[in-house]
Amino acid sequence: MKFEVGDRIFVLDEDISGIIIKISNLVITIEDTNGFELEFEASDLVKQDGKSFGNAVFSSKSVNQAIFEKESEKRRKSLKTKSKERYQPTMEVDLHIHQLVKSEQGLSSHDKKTLQLDTARHKLEFAMKKKIQKIVFIHGVGEGTLKLELEYLFGRYDNIKFYDADYKKYGLGATEVYIFQNAKLNN
């Protein structure tokens, strides 16, 4: 669909309408009915055929095209991250021993702790390699020795910061790690 500056549009999957004020490659800037400037991809917009915002009239062609685009398998990149998603960890690692092995039988407490720390290190390096920025390591409360060992492990990296994870979701038994993607490893 061809858009021009001044076209009245609606945003798919959003309750936003407005007028196109700027077109730059695939990014279209609109001014919404509240006067805010927002950027969208052209594939996220539908041209309004009617004259007023209140009584929107769409041609069957634009509706059918929108339905076709929604049902097609191509993935569109989102230009904005919703505020709730921005603060959500993208990866959780449960370090409880019963999550890591089928049976604890025959494992000493040293073996269990070593397995937990090795798992944490492998998952952390996996996240760095895959450019995953946030991980939550669920370690439980217990005596606190695993948490201390994890803090020592995380302290060996220059490109991360760590802190207690969301108390509402995890209580005191989890640590969240944020990975700075443009830094180098320290070890």
Number of C-alpha atoms within 10 A of each C-alpha: 9 7 15 13 13 13 17 24 22 21 18 14 9 9 7 16 21 24 21 22 17 16 17 9 8 11 15 21 21 27 20 18 12 9 10 10 15 16 17 17 18 17 16 17 21 22 23 21 15 13 10 10 15 7 9 12 13 14 12 9 9 15 13 12 14 17 11 11 13 15 9 9 8 8 7 9 7 10 10 10 9 9 8 7 9 10 10 12 17 13 16 14 16 17 21 15 15 11 11 14 11 8 10 13 7 7 11 10 10 9 12 18 18 14 17 22 18 13 16 21 15 12 17 24 14 12 18 20 10 10 13 18 17 23 22 24 25 21 23 18 13 9 8 11 12 18 20 11 15 18 15 11 14 18 14 12 15 14 17 19 15 17 12 15 20 16 11 7 9 16 13 15 18 24 21 19 21 16 21 16 15 8 12 11 12 9 6
